[in-house]
Structures are given as structure tokens and as C-alpha cells.
Amino acid sequence: MKNRTSNLFQLLTLCWVLVVGYCLMFTACKDKTPQERLVADTMMIDTTEVVDTTLYGRCGDGTAMHTLELITDQGDTLCFGINNDSVSCVRGGLATGDRLAVLPGDVQDGERQARLVVNLTTLLGKWTALDKNFELQEGGVVVSNVTEPKPITEWRICNGRLVLSADTFDIYELGADSLFLENDNGIYTYKRMR
């Protein structure tokens, strides 16, 4: 009889712990917005998955020195301010019709600002350095030397950063003939191959 009482007590204790744990988990997400809960759930499931907030589209005719008109892939026309007071947030220049990746920033004086603009049209092409050669093509395709220790096989933009296979870089500078990528290991310099 004493053994049954002990087993029943252990079962009730286990049930109580599970109920309290569930309640704590439920209340932890209670005051969060649906977006915060989604991010929290995503982080619990897979810490490598990151939500990309970059907007993609084409540079519109309404683009000027301090204003960017972006015609999104969904067909919307969005306007962004470009602050050129310090370092430019534009990588690769702006030309009407070029494909762009725009990382939205804060609203200043009633105008949404662009935190970072990457000209994807300028980014495409063949790049070379002392130890690496690769070609960035449309659709995230990379052509590179597969005999390298870590060949680059794919590329994408995520939150304004360039992801080359498993490595992520800030685009420090992008010009017609030069590309400077930066990560925790330093700055990598590439020259465009013709």
C-alpha cells in the first residue's frame, strides 16, 4: 500500500511540474507582439534562421541625390531618404532600372530613411583576389573554383549583408571595379575581372 502511495505522489508531482512549466512558458510570450513571438519561436527551433527585412526591387525614375524611389518586386513604389551627411549608405551606386536590395531605416522628419542600399546589378560579375576567384550570377548562383578548400557555391543578401555560402560579410564598399567585404576576420579586397 505504501508503494502505491509513493508512486501516486510521484505521478502527481510530475504532473504539477509539467503544468507549472507550461504556464511559465505561456506567460513568457503573453505580452509580446505576434512578431516577437514568431522571432522567439524561430530562435527556439533553429537559431541559424534569421528573418530577412531587406526590400528588393528596381531603382525608379524618381531617384535623386537624396531620394531613392524603389519599385518593389510586388509592384509597390516606395520612397526613401538617403542621408549623405557622413558615409554614404549606398553600395554600388544608383541607376534607373538597376536591381536593388534596400534595408529600411528609421523615419526622420516624416520620411522613411534607407539604412543601407546595395546595388545588386553592380554586385553581379566576376571577382578576383590573390586566393579566390568567383562569379556572382543572377538567382544566387556562384561559379567558383571547386578545388579551393572552401568553394563558394551560392550567394544571397540577408539584412543588407552578403552571404557567400556559409560566410557572412558586410559590404564595406562596392564600386564598378572593386569590392571590399568585411567580417570579424578582417577586410577582403576583390577586383572585377573583365
Contacts in CASP RR format, 6 or more apart in sequence:
PFRMAT RR
TARGET T0000
AUTHOR 0000-0000-0000
METHOD contacts of the structure
MODEL  1
MKNRTSNLFQLLTLCWVLVVGYCLMFTACKDKTPQERLVADTMMIDTTEV
VDTTLYGRCGDGTAMHTLELITDQGDTLCFGINNDSVSCVRGGLATGDRL
AVLPGDVQDGERQARLVVNLTTLLGKWTALDKNFELQEGGVVVSNVTEPK
PITEWRICNGRLVLSADTFDIYELGADSLFLENDNGIYTYKRMR
29 36 0 8 1.000
29 37 0 8 1.000
29 40 0 8 1.000
32 40 0 8 1.000
38 51 0 8 1.000
39 51 0 8 1.000
42 49 0 8 1.000
42 51 0 8 1.000
50 158 0 8 1.000
50 159 0 8 1.000
52 157 0 8 1.000
52 158 0 8 1.000
52 159 0 8 1.000
53 103 0 8 1.000
53 104 0 8 1.000
53 159 0 8 1.000
54 101 0 8 1.000
54 102 0 8 1.000
54 103 0 8 1.000
54 157 0 8 1.000
54 158 0 8 1.000
54 159 0 8 1.000
54 160 0 8 1.000
55 70 0 8 1.000
55 72 0 8 1.000
55 78 0 8 1.000
55 101 0 8 1.000
55 102 0 8 1.000
55 103 0 8 1.000
55 104 0 8 1.000
56 72 0 8 1.000
56 73 0 8 1.000
56 99 0 8 1.000
56 100 0 8 1.000
56 101 0 8 1.000
56 102 0 8 1.000
56 120 0 8 1.000
57 70 0 8 1.000
57 71 0 8 1.000
57 72 0 8 1.000
57 73 0 8 1.000
57 99 0 8 1.000
57 100 0 8 1.000
57 101 0 8 1.000
57 102 0 8 1.000
58 70 0 8 1.000
58 71 0 8 1.000
58 97 0 8 1.000
58 98 0 8 1.000
58 99 0 8 1.000
58 100 0 8 1.000
59 68 0 8 1.000
59 69 0 8 1.000
59 70 0 8 1.000
59 71 0 8 1.000
59 94 0 8 1.000
59 95 0 8 1.000
59 96 0 8 1.000
59 97 0 8 1.000
59 98 0 8 1.000
59 100 0 8 1.000
59 119 0 8 1.000
60 69 0 8 1.000
60 70 0 8 1.000
60 71 0 8 1.000
60 77 0 8 1.000
60 96 0 8 1.000
60 97 0 8 1.000
61 69 0 8 1.000
61 96 0 8 1.000
62 69 0 8 1.000
63 69 0 8 1.000
63 94 0 8 1.000
63 96 0 8 1.000
65 82 0 8 1.000
65 84 0 8 1.000
66 81 0 8 1.000
66 82 0 8 1.000
66 83 0 8 1.000
66 84 0 8 1.000
67 79 0 8 1.000
67 80 0 8 1.000
67 81 0 8 1.000
67 82 0 8 1.000
68 79 0 8 1.000
68 80 0 8 1.000
68 81 0 8 1.000
68 82 0 8 1.000
68 94 0 8 1.000
68 100 0 8 1.000
68 102 0 8 1.000
68 114 0 8 1.000
68 117 0 8 1.000
69 77 0 8 1.000
69 78 0 8 1.000
69 79 0 8 1.000
70 77 0 8 1.000
70 78 0 8 1.000
70 79 0 8 1.000
70 80 0 8 1.000
70 100 0 8 1.000
70 102 0 8 1.000
71 77 0 8 1.000
72 78 0 8 1.000
78 102 0 8 1.000
78 112 0 8 1.000
79 111 0 8 1.000
79 112 0 8 1.000
80 102 0 8 1.000
80 104 0 8 1.000
80 111 0 8 1.000
80 112 0 8 1.000
80 113 0 8 1.000
80 114 0 8 1.000
80 117 0 8 1.000
81 111 0 8 1.000
81 112 0 8 1.000
81 113 0 8 1.000
81 114 0 8 1.000
82 88 0 8 1.000
82 89 0 8 1.000
82 90 0 8 1.000
82 113 0 8 1.000
82 114 0 8 1.000
82 117 0 8 1.000
83 89 0 8 1.000
83 108 0 8 1.000
83 113 0 8 1.000
89 114 0 8 1.000
89 115 0 8 1.000
89 116 0 8 1.000
89 117 0 8 1.000
90 114 0 8 1.000
90 117 0 8 1.000
90 119 0 8 1.000
91 116 0 8 1.000
91 117 0 8 1.000
91 118 0 8 1.000
91 119 0 8 1.000
91 122 0 8 1.000
91 171 0 8 1.000
91 173 0 8 1.000
91 174 0 8 1.000
91 175 0 8 1.000
92 118 0 8 1.000
92 119 0 8 1.000
92 122 0 8 1.000
92 123 0 8 1.000
92 174 0 8 1.000
92 175 0 8 1.000
92 176 0 8 1.000
93 117 0 8 1.000
93 119 0 8 1.000
93 122 0 8 1.000
93 174 0 8 1.000
93 175 0 8 1.000
94 100 0 8 1.000
94 117 0 8 1.000
94 119 0 8 1.000
95 119 0 8 1.000
95 121 0 8 1.000
97 121 0 8 1.000
98 119 0 8 1.000
98 120 0 8 1.000
98 121 0 8 1.000
98 122 0 8 1.000
99 119 0 8 1.000
99 120 0 8 1.000
99 121 0 8 1.000
100 117 0 8 1.000
100 118 0 8 1.000
100 119 0 8 1.000
100 120 0 8 1.000
101 117 0 8 1.000
101 118 0 8 1.000
101 120 0 8 1.000
101 157 0 8 1.000
101 160 0 8 1.000
102 114 0 8 1.000
102 116 0 8 1.000
102 117 0 8 1.000
102 118 0 8 1.000
103 114 0 8 1.000
103 115 0 8 1.000
103 116 0 8 1.000
103 117 0 8 1.000
103 159 0 8 1.000
103 160 0 8 1.000
104 112 0 8 1.000
104 113 0 8 1.000
104 114 0 8 1.000
104 115 0 8 1.000
105 112 0 8 1.000
105 113 0 8 1.000
105 114 0 8 1.000
105 115 0 8 1.000
106 112 0 8 1.000
106 113 0 8 1.000
106 115 0 8 1.000
107 113 0 8 1.000
116 160 0 8 1.000
118 157 0 8 1.000
118 160 0 8 1.000
118 162 0 8 1.000
118 171 0 8 1.000
118 174 0 8 1.000
119 174 0 8 1.000
120 157 0 8 1.000
122 174 0 8 1.000
122 175 0 8 1.000
122 176 0 8 1.000
123 136 0 8 1.000
123 162 0 8 1.000
123 171 0 8 1.000
123 174 0 8 1.000
123 179 0 8 1.000
124 136 0 8 1.000
124 137 0 8 1.000
124 138 0 8 1.000
125 135 0 8 1.000
125 136 0 8 1.000
125 137 0 8 1.000
125 192 0 8 1.000
126 133 0 8 1.000
126 134 0 8 1.000
126 135 0 8 1.000
126 192 0 8 1.000
126 193 0 8 1.000
126 194 0 8 1.000
127 133 0 8 1.000
127 134 0 8 1.000
127 135 0 8 1.000
127 136 0 8 1.000
127 179 0 8 1.000
127 190 0 8 1.000
127 191 0 8 1.000
127 192 0 8 1.000
127 193 0 8 1.000
128 190 0 8 1.000
128 191 0 8 1.000
128 192 0 8 1.000
128 193 0 8 1.000
129 188 0 8 1.000
129 189 0 8 1.000
129 190 0 8 1.000
129 191 0 8 1.000
132 144 0 8 1.000
132 145 0 8 1.000
132 148 0 8 1.000
132 152 0 8 1.000
132 190 0 8 1.000
133 144 0 8 1.000
133 145 0 8 1.000
133 193 0 8 1.000
134 142 0 8 1.000
134 143 0 8 1.000
134 144 0 8 1.000
134 145 0 8 1.000
134 152 0 8 1.000
134 164 0 8 1.000
135 142 0 8 1.000
135 143 0 8 1.000
135 144 0 8 1.000
136 142 0 8 1.000
136 155 0 8 1.000
137 143 0 8 1.000
140 154 0 8 1.000
140 155 0 8 1.000
140 156 0 8 1.000
141 154 0 8 1.000
141 155 0 8 1.000
142 152 0 8 1.000
142 153 0 8 1.000
142 154 0 8 1.000
142 155 0 8 1.000
142 164 0 8 1.000
142 165 0 8 1.000
144 151 0 8 1.000
144 152 0 8 1.000
144 153 0 8 1.000
145 151 0 8 1.000
150 165 0 8 1.000
150 166 0 8 1.000
150 167 0 8 1.000
151 165 0 8 1.000
152 164 0 8 1.000
152 165 0 8 1.000
153 165 0 8 1.000
154 164 0 8 1.000
154 165 0 8 1.000
155 162 0 8 1.000
155 163 0 8 1.000
155 164 0 8 1.000
155 165 0 8 1.000
156 162 0 8 1.000
156 163 0 8 1.000
157 163 0 8 1.000
158 168 0 8 1.000
160 171 0 8 1.000
161 168 0 8 1.000
161 169 0 8 1.000
161 170 0 8 1.000
161 171 0 8 1.000
162 168 0 8 1.000
162 169 0 8 1.000
162 170 0 8 1.000
162 171 0 8 1.000
162 181 0 8 1.000
163 169 0 8 1.000
167 183 0 8 1.000
168 183 0 8 1.000
169 181 0 8 1.000
169 182 0 8 1.000
169 183 0 8 1.000
169 188 0 8 1.000
170 181 0 8 1.000
170 182 0 8 1.000
170 183 0 8 1.000
171 179 0 8 1.000
171 180 0 8 1.000
171 181 0 8 1.000
172 180 0 8 1.000
172 181 0 8 1.000
172 182 0 8 1.000
172 187 0 8 1.000
173 179 0 8 1.000
173 180 0 8 1.000
174 180 0 8 1.000
176 192 0 8 1.000
177 191 0 8 1.000
177 192 0 8 1.000
178 189 0 8 1.000
178 190 0 8 1.000
178 191 0 8 1.000
178 192 0 8 1.000
179 189 0 8 1.000
179 190 0 8 1.000
179 191 0 8 1.000
179 192 0 8 1.000
180 187 0 8 1.000
180 188 0 8 1.000
180 189 0 8 1.000
180 190 0 8 1.000
181 187 0 8 1.000
181 188 0 8 1.000
181 190 0 8 1.000
182 188 0 8 1.000
END
